[in-house]
Amino acid sequence: MLGEWQQNNACFGERMEWRSPFSHRFFWLICIPLFVLISGCSQPQPKRTLATQEMKVIDGDSVKVMGENVRLVGFNTPEIFRPNCPYEKRIGQEAKVMLQGILDRSETTYLHFERRSDGRLKRDKYRRPLAVLYADGQDVAHVMVRAGLAEYYDGRRKRRNWCVS
């Protein structure tokens, strides 16, 4: 037979249990490795690195990736398509040029898309997906704000009027 009856000394008397010689081996040799594979304990997948050619700068805070406009989060730059004054358009153009320069000089760029709790992409009021842009591991929002061509923006409060000093 494959197994045997073994006596188990319990506190309130003895009892007999069936012990299979394969039960523990099966658990350790098959179940544990299978659980590790299924649970995703393997190496984490790297974030997708985008070639600069895959990303087209639309303005200082949005890019086009694979045919879809993406709103970069964490900062806001002046408008270039519907500016309120010539100064806003000029600064907006400078922000666009700077963003293009950052992408051109970066060895690696990637977008980290924001997601809802159900896994779907978060989108702005224009239905653009929201993403944080990293260039060589650095959040581009910080670079743009430090250069004075953007303001920190969380999407909730009113945007700055660039025409007022």
KEGUDREN-255251 format. One line per 8 residues: their letters; for each residue x, z, y of N, C-alpha, C, O. Coordinates in steps of 0.05 Angstrom, whole numbers, padded with zeros to 5 digits. Example, Ala and Ser with C-alpha at 12.3 -4.5 7.8 and 13.67 -1.06 7.14 Angstrom:
# KEGUDREN-255251
AS = 00264:00156:-00114:00246:00156:-00090:00264:00156:-00066:00285:00169:-00066 ~ 00257:00142:-00045:00273:00143:-00021:00258:00157:00001:00268:00161:00023
***
This chain:
# KEGUDREN-255251
MLGEWQQN = 00017:00000:-00024:00000:00000:00000:00018:00000:00025:00041:00008:00024 ~ 00006:-00009:00047:00021:-00011:00072:00023:00016:00086:00042:00020:00101 ~ 00004:00033:00083:00004:00059:00097:00002:00082:00077:00004:00078:00053 ~ 00000:00106:00088:-00002:00129:00070:-00018:00151:00084:-00020:00151:00109 ~ -00029:00168:00068:-00043:00191:00079:-00022:00213:00085:-00005:00219:00068 ~ -00024:00224:00108:-00005:00246:00116:-00021:00270:00124:-00043:00268:00136 ~ -00010:00293:00117:-00022:00318:00125:-00014:00325:00153:00009:00322:00161 ~ -00034:00334:00169:-00029:00342:00196:-00037:00371:00198:-00061:00378:00195
NACFGERM = -00019:00388:00204:-00025:00417:00207:-00037:00422:00235:-00022:00422:00255 ~ -00062:00425:00236:-00076:00431:00261:-00079:00461:00263:-00074:00476:00244 ~ -00086:00470:00287:-00088:00499:00292:-00109:00512:00274:-00105:00535:00265 ~ -00130:00499:00268:-00152:00511:00253:-00154:00500:00224:-00176:00497:00214 ~ -00132:00494:00213:-00133:00483:00186:-00118:00457:00183:-00108:00446:00203 ~ -00117:00448:00159:-00103:00423:00154:-00123:00400:00153:-00146:00404:00146 ~ -00113:00376:00161:-00130:00353:00158:-00113:00329:00149:-00088:00330:00153 ~ -00125:00309:00138:-00110:00286:00129:-00115:00263:00148:-00137:00259:00158
EWRSPFSH = -00093:00249:00154:-00095:00225:00172:-00082:00201:00158:-00063:00204:00143 ~ -00093:00178:00164:-00081:00153:00154:-00060:00144:00174:-00066:00141:00197 ~ -00036:00139:00165:-00014:00130:00182:-00005:00103:00172:00003:00099:00149 ~ -00006:00084:00189:00004:00057:00183:00033:00056:00193:00038:00064:00216 ~ 00051:00046:00177:00079:00044:00187:00082:00024:00210:00103:00024:00223 ~ 00063:00006:00214:00065:-00014:00234:00053:-00007:00261:00057:-00020:00281 ~ 00038:00015:00262:00023:00021:00286:00041:00026:00310:00036:00014:00332 ~ 00061:00042:00308:00078:00048:00330:00097:00024:00336:00103:00018:00360
RFFWLICI = 00106:00011:00316:00124:-00012:00320:00109:-00034:00334:00119:-00046:00353 ~ 00084:-00039:00326:00068:-00060:00339:00065:-00053:00369:00067:-00071:00386 ~ 00059:-00028:00375:00055:-00020:00402:00080:-00025:00419:00078:-00036:00440 ~ 00103:-00015:00409:00128:-00017:00425:00139:-00046:00426:00150:-00054:00446 ~ 00137:-00060:00405:00149:-00087:00404:00131:-00109:00415:00141:-00129:00424 ~ 00105:-00106:00414:00087:-00127:00422:00072:-00119:00448:00072:-00134:00467 ~ 00059:-00097:00447:00041:-00090:00470:00056:-00084:00496:00047:-00094:00517 ~ 00077:-00069:00495:00091:-00062:00519:00103:-00087:00533:00098:-00091:00557
PLFVLISG = 00118:-00104:00519:00128:-00128:00532:00106:-00146:00542:00109:-00158:00564 ~ 00084:-00148:00527:00062:-00164:00536:00050:-00153:00562:00043:-00168:00580 ~ 00047:-00127:00563:00036:-00114:00587:00054:-00119:00611:00044:-00125:00633 ~ 00080:-00117:00607:00099:-00122:00629:00097:-00151:00639:00097:-00155:00664 ~ 00094:-00170:00622:00091:-00198:00630:00065:-00202:00645:00065:-00215:00666 ~ 00043:-00191:00635:00017:-00195:00648:00015:-00180:00674:00004:-00191:00693 ~ 00027:-00157:00676:00024:-00141:00701:00040:-00151:00724:00038:-00141:00746 ~ 00057:-00170:00720:00073:-00182:00742:00097:-00166:00749:00106:-00166:00772
CSQPQPKR = 00108:-00151:00731:00132:-00136:00736:00157:-00153:00737:00179:-00143:00739 ~ 00154:-00179:00734:00177:-00196:00735:00186:-00200:00764:00175:-00187:00782 ~ 00205:-00216:00769:00216:-00220:00795:00194:-00230:00814:00179:-00248:00807 ~ 00193:-00220:00839:00173:-00230:00858:00179:-00259:00866:00202:-00267:00867 ~ 00158:-00274:00871:00161:-00301:00879:00171:-00302:00908:00161:-00288:00925 ~ 00190:-00319:00914:00200:-00321:00942:00179:-00334:00959:00162:-00349:00949 ~ 00179:-00328:00985:00161:-00341:01004:00169:-00370:01006:00192:-00377:01003 ~ 00149:-00386:01011:00154:-00415:01013:00170:-00421:01038:00162:-00414:01061
TLATQEMK = 00193:-00434:01035:00210:-00442:01057:00201:-00470:01066:00200:-00488:01049 ~ 00197:-00474:01091:00187:-00499:01101:00210:-00514:01115:00225:-00502:01130 ~ 00212:-00539:01109:00232:-00556:01123:00221:-00561:01151:00196:-00563:01154 ~ 00238:-00564:01170:00229:-00569:01198:00212:-00594:01199:00194:-00595:01216 ~ 00217:-00614:01183:00202:-00638:01183:00173:-00633:01175:00155:-00649:01183 ~ 00168:-00612:01159:00140:-00606:01151:00124:-00593:01173:00100:-00590:01170 ~ 00137:-00584:01194:00124:-00568:01215:00127:-00583:01242:00149:-00588:01250 ~ 00104:-00589:01254:00105:-00602:01280:00095:-00582:01301:00073:-00571:01298
VIDGDSVK = 00110:-00579:01323:00102:-00561:01344:00080:-00574:01361:00084:-00596:01371 ~ 00058:-00560:01364:00036:-00570:01381:00039:-00558:01409:00038:-00573:01429 ~ 00042:-00532:01411:00048:-00519:01436:00064:-00494:01429:00074:-00491:01407 ~ 00068:-00476:01448:00085:-00453:01444:00076:-00433:01423:00092:-00417:01413 ~ 00050:-00434:01415:00040:-00415:01395:00023:-00427:01373:00007:-00413:01360 ~ 00027:-00453:01369:00013:-00466:01346:00030:-00489:01336:00044:-00503:01351 ~ 00028:-00493:01309:00043:-00514:01296:00024:-00529:01277:00002:-00518:01270 ~ 00032:-00552:01269:00016:-00567:01249:00033:-00568:01224:00056:-00576:01224
VMGENVRL = 00021:-00559:01202:00034:-00559:01176:00016:-00573:01156:-00007:-00566:01152 ~ 00028:-00594:01144:00013:-00610:01124:-00014:-00618:01134:-00034:-00617:01119 ~ -00015:-00627:01159:-00040:-00638:01170:-00059:-00617:01181:-00080:-00625:01192 ~ -00053:-00591:01180:-00071:-00571:01190:-00058:-00555:01212:-00035:-00546:01210 ~ -00073:-00551:01234:-00063:-00535:01256:-00063:-00506:01248:-00083:-00496:01237 ~ -00041:-00492:01254:-00038:-00463:01248:-00033:-00448:01273:-00015:-00455:01289 ~ -00048:-00427:01278:-00044:-00410:01302:-00024:-00388:01294:-00028:-00373:01276 ~ -00002:-00387:01309:00018:-00366:01305:00009:-00340:01318:00000:-00340:01340
VGFNTPEI = 00010:-00319:01303:00000:-00293:01312:00022:-00275:01323:00045:-00279:01317 ~ 00013:-00256:01339:00031:-00236:01350:00039:-00242:01379:00050:-00225:01393 ~ 00034:-00267:01388:00041:-00274:01416:00024:-00296:01426:00010:-00310:01411 ~ 00023:-00299:01452:00008:-00320:01466:00026:-00333:01487:00040:-00319:01501 ~ 00025:-00359:01488:00041:-00374:01508:00022:-00388:01527:-00002:-00391:01521 ~ 00031:-00396:01550:00014:-00410:01570:00003:-00436:01558:00016:-00449:01540 ~ -00020:-00444:01567:-00033:-00469:01558:-00019:-00493:01570:-00011:-00493:01593 ~ -00018:-00515:01554:-00007:-00540:01564:-00029:-00562:01565:-00026:-00582:01579
FRPNCPYE = -00050:-00558:01549:-00071:-00579:01548:-00092:-00575:01569:-00102:-00594:01580 ~ -00099:-00550:01575:-00119:-00544:01596:-00109:-00521:01613:-00120:-00499:01613 ~ -00087:-00525:01627:-00076:-00503:01643:-00093:-00498:01668:-00107:-00515:01677 ~ -00091:-00473:01678:-00105:-00466:01702:-00090:-00473:01728:-00102:-00473:01749 ~ -00064:-00479:01725:-00048:-00486:01748:-00023:-00500:01739:-00016:-00499:01715 ~ -00009:-00514:01757:00015:-00529:01749:00037:-00510:01737:00052:-00518:01719 ~ 00039:-00486:01748:00059:-00467:01738:00054:-00460:01708:00073:-00459:01692 ~ 00029:-00456:01701:00022:-00450:01673:00030:-00473:01655:00041:-00469:01633
KRIGQEAK = 00025:-00497:01664:00032:-00521:01647:00063:-00523:01644:00072:-00529:01622 ~ 00077:-00518:01666:00107:-00519:01664:00118:-00498:01645:00135:-00505:01629 ~ 00109:-00474:01648:00119:-00452:01630:00110:-00458:01601:00124:-00453:01582 ~ 00086:-00469:01598:00076:-00476:01571:00093:-00497:01558:00099:-00496:01534 ~ 00102:-00517:01574:00120:-00538:01563:00147:-00525:01556:00159:-00533:01535 ~ 00157:-00507:01572:00182:-00493:01565:00180:-00478:01539:00198:-00478:01522 ~ 00157:-00465:01535:00152:-00450:01510:00152:-00469:01486:00162:-00462:01465 ~ 00139:-00492:01489:00138:-00512:01468:00166:-00522:01461:00173:-00524:01437
VMLQGILD = 00182:-00528:01481:00210:-00537:01477:00226:-00515:01463:00242:-00521:01445 ~ 00222:-00490:01472:00237:-00468:01459:00230:-00465:01430:00247:-00462:01413 ~ 00204:-00466:01424:00195:-00463:01396:00207:-00486:01379:00216:-00481:01357 ~ 00207:-00510:01390:00219:-00533:01375:00248:-00528:01371:00259:-00534:01349 ~ 00262:-00518:01391:00291:-00512:01388:00296:-00491:01367:00316:-00493:01352 ~ 00280:-00470:01366:00283:-00449:01346:00280:-00461:01318:00296:-00455:01301 ~ 00260:-00478:01315:00256:-00491:01288:00279:-00510:01281:00288:-00511:01258 ~ 00289:-00525:01301:00311:-00543:01296:00337:-00529:01288:00352:-00539:01272
RSETTYLH = 00342:-00506:01300:00367:-00491:01295:00366:-00473:01270:00386:-00464:01260 ~ 00342:-00468:01260:00339:-00449:01238:00345:-00462:01211:00338:-00485:01206 ~ 00358:-00447:01194:00364:-00457:01167:00339:-00453:01150:00333:-00470:01133 ~ 00325:-00431:01153:00301:-00426:01138:00278:-00418:01156:00282:-00402:01175 ~ 00255:-00429:01151:00231:-00421:01166:00208:-00417:01145:00207:-00432:01126 ~ 00192:-00398:01150:00168:-00395:01133:00145:-00382:01148:00149:-00368:01167 ~ 00122:-00389:01139:00097:-00378:01150:00086:-00357:01131:00084:-00362:01107 ~ 00079:-00334:01142:00065:-00314:01126:00036:-00314:01135:00030:-00303:01157
FERRSDGR = 00018:-00326:01120:-00010:-00328:01127:-00024:-00301:01124:-00021:-00287:01104 ~ -00040:-00295:01144:-00056:-00270:01143:-00080:-00275:01125:-00092:-00297:01126 ~ -00087:-00255:01109:-00110:-00258:01091:-00130:-00236:01094:-00123:-00214:01103 ~ -00155:-00242:01088:-00176:-00222:01088:-00174:-00206:01062:-00157:-00212:01045 ~ -00190:-00185:01060:-00189:-00168:01037:-00197:-00183:01011:-00189:-00175:00989 ~ -00213:-00204:01014:-00222:-00220:00990:-00202:-00242:00984:-00207:-00257:00965 ~ -00180:-00244:00998:-00159:-00263:00992:-00161:-00289:01008:-00142:-00305:01008 ~ -00183:-00294:01022:-00185:-00318:01038:-00168:-00316:01063:-00162:-00294:01072
LKRDKYRR = -00160:-00339:01074:-00144:-00339:01098:-00160:-00330:01122:-00184:-00336:01125 ~ -00147:-00314:01139:-00159:-00307:01165:-00157:-00331:01183:-00137:-00345:01182 ~ -00178:-00335:01200:-00178:-00357:01218:-00186:-00348:01246:-00200:-00328:01249 ~ -00178:-00364:01266:-00185:-00357:01293:-00212:-00370:01300:-00225:-00382:01282 ~ -00221:-00368:01325:-00247:-00379:01333:-00248:-00409:01331:-00270:-00421:01330 ~ -00226:-00422:01330:-00225:-00451:01327:-00221:-00460:01297:-00216:-00483:01291 ~ -00223:-00440:01279:-00221:-00444:01250:-00192:-00451:01241:-00189:-00461:01219 ~ -00172:-00445:01258:-00145:-00449:01249:-00135:-00425:01233:-00142:-00402:01240
PLAVLYAD = -00120:-00429:01212:-00109:-00406:01197:-00089:-00391:01215:-00075:-00403:01231 ~ -00087:-00365:01211:-00069:-00348:01226:-00045:-00342:01210:-00047:-00335:01186 ~ -00021:-00344:01222:00004:-00339:01207:00025:-00328:01225:00026:-00334:01249 ~ 00043:-00312:01214:00067:-00303:01228:00089:-00323:01220:00093:-00329:01197 ~ 00104:-00333:01240:00126:-00352:01235:00152:-00337:01236:00158:-00322:01255 ~ 00168:-00340:01215:00195:-00329:01213:00215:-00351:01213:00212:-00371:01199 ~ 00236:-00348:01229:00258:-00367:01230:00283:-00351:01224:00290:-00333:01239 ~ 00297:-00358:01203:00320:-00344:01194:00315:-00314:01191:00332:-00297:01198
GQDVAHVM = 00291:-00307:01181:00284:-00279:01176:00274:-00264:01201:00267:-00240:01198 ~ 00273:-00276:01224:00265:-00263:01248:00237:-00273:01257:00232:-00297:01257 ~ 00220:-00254:01265:00193:-00260:01275:00196:-00276:01301:00208:-00265:01320 ~ 00186:-00300:01303:00189:-00317:01326:00174:-00305:01350:00182:-00310:01373 ~ 00154:-00289:01346:00139:-00276:01368:00158:-00260:01386:00157:-00261:01410 ~ 00176:-00245:01373:00195:-00228:01388:00214:-00245:01405:00220:-00238:01427 ~ 00223:-00267:01394:00241:-00285:01408:00228:-00297:01432:00240:-00298:01454 ~ 00204:-00306:01429:00189:-00319:01451:00183:-00299:01473:00185:-00306:01497
VRAGLAEY = 00175:-00275:01466:00169:-00254:01486:00194:-00246:01501:00194:-00244:01526 ~ 00217:-00242:01486:00242:-00235:01499:00251:-00256:01519:00265:-00250:01539 ~ 00245:-00281:01513:00253:-00303:01531:00235:-00305:01556:00241:-00320:01574 ~ 00213:-00289:01556:00195:-00290:01579:00176:-00313:01579:00162:-00318:01599 ~ 00173:-00327:01556:00156:-00350:01554:00130:-00343:01539:00114:-00361:01533 ~ 00126:-00318:01532:00102:-00310:01517:00097:-00280:01523:00113:-00266:01534 ~ 00073:-00272:01516:00065:-00244:01517:00056:-00236:01489:00046:-00252:01474 ~ 00060:-00210:01483:00049:-00200:01457:00019:-00202:01459:00007:-00195:01479
YDGRRKRR = 00007:-00211:01437:-00022:-00215:01437:-00033:-00209:01409:-00022:-00219:01389 ~ -00054:-00193:01408:-00065:-00185:01382:-00092:-00200:01376:-00104:-00195:01355 ~ -00100:-00217:01394:-00125:-00232:01389:-00150:-00219:01398:-00171:-00230:01397 ~ -00148:-00194:01408:-00172:-00179:01416:-00176:-00178:01446:-00199:-00182:01456 ~ -00155:-00172:01461:-00159:-00168:01489:-00158:-00195:01504:-00151:-00216:01493 ~ -00165:-00194:01529:-00165:-00218:01546:-00136:-00227:01550:-00118:-00211:01554 ~ -00133:-00253:01550:-00106:-00265:01554:-00097:-00264:01583:-00113:-00262:01601 ~ -00071:-00264:01586:-00059:-00263:01613:-00065:-00288:01629:-00067:-00310:01618
NWCVS = -00069:-00284:01655:-00072:-00307:01673:-00044:-00313:01683:-00033:-00298:01699 ~ -00032:-00334:01674:-00005:-00342:01680:-00002:-00352:01709:00020:-00354:01719 ~ -00024:-00358:01723:-00023:-00368:01750:-00021:-00346:01771:-00014:-00352:01794 ~ -00026:-00322:01763:-00024:-00299:01781:00003:-00286:01777:00011:-00280:01754 ~ 00018:-00281:01798:00045:-00269:01795:00043:-00240:01787:00064:-00227:01784
***
